[in-house]
């Protein structure tokens, strides 16, 4: 066994300019045309956050920090996006061409669903088919309850609460959220909903947020007519306002980086809705390349690659012993 272990870091992707938006949406919609009204709405959302997605830049920072922590002699790091360049399939082809024979795949999303993380894993399989490659992949399915991830999120919650004065802090209600998915995912026993709520419970406990001071919602539901997981963030804010809540800290635990679902859906849209209800809404900072989060990801990767790392160390020890014996000759 020779050469570093491959590490494929994957994220959703996003347009690098408004000109990229039609192609980006076409990939998400599997080639189906995007109605003009939907295209205009999404273009407005991206225009409101600077005309592009920051996700590739942040993912690159995350992957670089992770590669530095893991060490170049042990892991060779690659980046692949699901719906924009650099594509997952192209990254897999490059890995095959560069001689990678074993690898860990890591999606920058903590919760498993067959519609989310499962779809990334399918793209990896398609890349292997394209390259006629034989990489032995170990997939990280989820890390929704990894202790250091929980610690990193709890730190963000505590910092977010500091945005209020001490007098108001005890009345702040924390709303955890994740990207909504169609309700039909629950029928085959998909763990997504249970994992999301478990993350919220663990973070609230670690941040010492009382049970009656936090709740759960979903956000950023798609535009298809089928039912999506709820309650939606907007509807939940309305319900909280009716209960007399006037201070809300939004904590989107389903996301690990700033992008449109955070920068527009929460910072602009949800905040405007909250303001109209007489509610002050603030958002906890995203994990991005926070050192504690990167350390958590590194340990997750090392755990999944433990067998390979152990064999590599054993081979190195044997080679050292052989070299010493040869020198004594």
N, C-alpha and C positions, 0 to 999 in steps of 0.2 A: 504494500500500500504506500503510494508516494504522492507528493504534491499536496497542497492545501485542500481543505474541505470547502466546497462551494457554499455560499450563502446567498440566496435570492430574496431580497427585500422587496415587497410588493405593496403598492398603494393604488387607490382608485383611479387617479389621473385627473386631468382637467385641461381646459383650453389655455394656451399660452398667449392668445390674443382673441379678440372678438371674431376675427376672420376664421379662427379654428373651431368656433362653436358649432356650426352645422355638422361638420364631420364628427366631432366629439359626440353630439347628440345622436347622430345616425348610428354610431357604434353602440351606444347605450340601448338604443331602440331596435338594434339588430337589423338595421337597414330600412326600417319603416320610416316614411317621411314624417318630419316634425311639423305639426300645424303652425302656421305663421304666428298665431297669437301666443303659442307656447314659446316659440323661438324668440319673439320680441320680449316676452316676460323674463326669460332666462338671461337674455342679453342685458336687459335693464339691471338684473341682479348683479351680474359680473361687472357692468359699468360702474355700479355703486361701490364696488370694492377695488376699483383700479383698472378694470378692463381685462383682467386675466386671473387665473388661479395661481395662488402661491404654493400649491401642493408639491409640485416637482422640486422647487427650491428647498422646501422644508424637508421633504423625503430624502433629498440628497444630503442635507446636513445630518439627518438622523442616521442614514446609512454610513456616512463617513465617520461619525462618532462611534458607531457600533463597530465598524471595521478596525478603528484605532484601538478600541478597548479589547477586541478579540485577538488582534495581532495578525499581520499579513502572512507570517509563516504558517499559521494554523488555518486561516480562513481567507478565501478569495471572495470578495463581496460584489454582487451585481444588483442592479436596480431594474425593476420591471413594473410598468403601469398597466392596469386592466383596460382602460378606455382611451389612452393617448400614448404618444411616444415618450420615452422608450418602452416599446411593447414587451409584455411578459414573454410572448413567444420568441421574439428576437433575442431577448436576454438568454433564454434557454438554449437557443441555437448557438449563441456566442459561447456559452458555457461548454457545450459539447465540442465545439471547434477548438477550444482552449484546453481540452483534455480533462475537464472535470468529470470524475466518475462517481462521486458521492456528494450529496448536498442537502442542506436544510432550507426549507422554504418558510418564510415568515411574512404574514400579512400584517400591515400596520392597522389592525382593527382587532380589539381584544375579544370579541364575542363571535362564536361560531354560528353560522346558519348555512344551510346548503345553498341558499340564494346569494350569500356574500362570500365567505371564505371558501365554501365549496366551489364557487364559480372561478375563483383564482386558481384553485388546484386543477380544475378542468383546463384552464389556459396553459398551465405547466405541462399537462399531458399532451395538449395539442402542439406545444413547442417541441416536445420530444419526438412526436410523430413527424413534424416538419424536418427535424434534423436527423431522423433515423438514429436517435441517440439512445444510450443505455445508462443514463445517470440514475443512480439509486437515490431517490429523494425521500427524506423524512419531513413530513409536513407538521408544522406547529398548528394545531387545530384552534386553540384558544388560550388566552392567558388572563381571563376575566377576574380570577381570584388570586393571581400571583402576589405574594405579600409586598414586594417592593413597588409593584404597580399601584396597589392599594395605598401604600405609604405616600407615593408621589401625588396621587389624586387627593388624598386627605390633606397634604400640605397645601395644595391649591385651594381647597375649601377653606382652610383656616385663614389663608392670605386673603381670599375673597371676602370673608366676613369682616376683615379689618377695614374694608371700604366704607363701613358705616361707623358712626360715632358709637361710643360705648353705651350710650343711653338707648340707641335704636337697635343695637346688635342682637339683643335678646328676642327681638320680634321679627328677625329675618327668617324667612322660610326658604329652605334649600330645595330646588327642583332639579333632580337628575334627569337626564334624557339621553336618547340614542336615536339613530335613524330608524324611522318606521319601515316595516316591511308588510307585504300583504298578509292578512289574517290566515290565509290558507296554509301558510308555512307551519302552523301549529298542529294541523291534522296528523302529519306523519311523525309527530314527536320531536320536531325541531327544537333544539335547546336554547335558541336565541333569546326568547323572552325571559326564560328563567335565569339565564346567565346575566342578562342586563340588570335585572332586579337584584340579583345576588351581589353584583358589583356595587350597586347603590347602597345596599344594606351594609356591606363591609366598609365602604368608605365613610358612610355616616357614623358607624360605630367607632372607626379609627379617629375621625375628626371630632368625636364627642358631640355629635348633633343629636338631640333628643328625638325620639320616634315621632312625636307630634310636630316636629319642626322640619320634616323633610317629606318629600313625596316623589312620585315617578310620573313622567310623561314621555310621549314620543314626539318626534319632530320631522320635518322635511319629507312628508309622505309624497309618494309619486302621484301622477295625474291620471292614473287609470281609474275606471269607474268602480272597480272591485273594492271591498272594504279593506282598510289598512289598520294596523295595530294602533291603539290609542290608550289614553286620551291624547289628543294633539296638544302641543304646547300652548297654542292660542286659547283653545277651549279650557285647558287646565288653569291658565292665568285668569280667565273669566270666573271660573269656579272659586279660585282662591280669593279673588277680589270680593265676591259675594260673601265669603266667610270673614271678611274684614282684614285680610292680609294686605299690607301696604309696602312690604319690602321683600324682594325675591332675589336670591342668588341662583343664577343658572349654572349648572355644572354638567356639560355634555360629555358624559363618561363613555359614550359610544364612539367618540372621535379622539384621535391622539395628535391632531395638528390643526392649525388654522386653515380653513378653506371656506367655500361659499356657504355651506350649511351652517357654519358658525358665524362667519363675518357678516353675512347678510341675514340669514334666517333668524338668528338670535340677536346679534348686535344692532340690526336695523329694524327688521320686521317685528320680532317679538318685543323689542324694547318700545317701539312705537305703540304697539297694542297695549302693553302694560301702562304706558304713560296715559293713554286714553282712558284707562280704568282707574287712574289715580294711584298706580303702583310704581315704585322705583325698582327697576330691574338692572342688576349688574351681572357680569359673567366672570366666572373663574378663569384664570389664564389656562391655555392649553398646554399639554405636556411638551410638544415639539421636541427639541433636543435636550431637555432637562437631564442633567447627569444621572439623577436617581432613576429616571425612566430608562435611559440607555443602559445603565448597569443591570436593571431588571431584564431587559431584552437580551443582554449578553448572557446572563445566567440561564435564561430559557433556551437560547441557542446551544449553549454548552451542554445542557442537560439532554437535549435531543440528539446531540452528536457525541454523547459520552462514550459509546462503544468504539467509535472510530478514533476518538482522541486517545482512549486507553490503548488501543492496538498500536497507534502511531508511537506512543511513548514506549511501549514494550519493544517495538522494532528499533527505536532509537537506542534504547538501553542495550539491546543485543548487538547492534552495530558498534557501539562504544566498547563493549566487552571484546568483540572480535578484533577491533582495531588495536586495543591494548595488548591482546594476545599476540597479534602479528608483530607489534613493535618489540615485544620481548623475545620473539622469534626463535 
